[in-house]
Amino acid sequence: MVVPLSEKVAICYNSALEKKARDLVVLDLRGLSDVADVFIIATVNSRTQAQTVVTAIEGALREAGDKDYHIEGYKTARWTLIDAGDVIVHVFLQETRDYYGLERVWADAVPFDATAGLEK
């Protein structure tokens, strides 16, 4: 089953929030990247919390019928990535997020409203 982009973003975003991820940023990369349409960036306080967030997102995607995704970095959980095709979720420990600065790298991206589609 193909889950529409805005629904997939909302699923990932809300699942991360439910597990207390913080400082969530959702970036619309359409027209800027061929890698994905949307990046979701979240910060967690521990490796255990990172794994909990990723597990929750994975479960919610499966429940929505989306089984076409790949997870990287789950074991070390300093930077865990869920590649769900058009949506990529980055779950970082704070120091790792600060170091890589994805928001700075993708500064030209438009913020994406995770519950209603594009803001602009």
C-alpha positions, 0 to 999 in steps of 0.5 A: 500500500502506498501511504500519501506523503502528508500522511506518512509525515504525520505518522512519523512526526506524531510517533516521535512526539509520542515517545518524547522526541524533542526539537522536531524539524520537518523540511520539504526537500522537493526541488532540492534533493533527489534523495527524499521529499521530506526530512524529519529531524528529531533529538532524543536524550539517550540511545534507549530513547532513540531505539524506542522512537524508531520502533514506534515509527516503524510500528506506525508505518507498518500499521498504515500499510507501509512496509517499504523502509530501511533502518540504519544505526539502530544498534549504536543509536547516536544517529538513527535513520529511517529511510521510508522512500520519500520521507527520511527520519533522522533521530539524533542524540543532541551532540550528534545533531549539533555536529552534523547540523542537517538544518544548516546543510538544508537551509534552503528547505521549506518547513513542512507542516507535519499535520496539514501539508506545506505551510507555504 
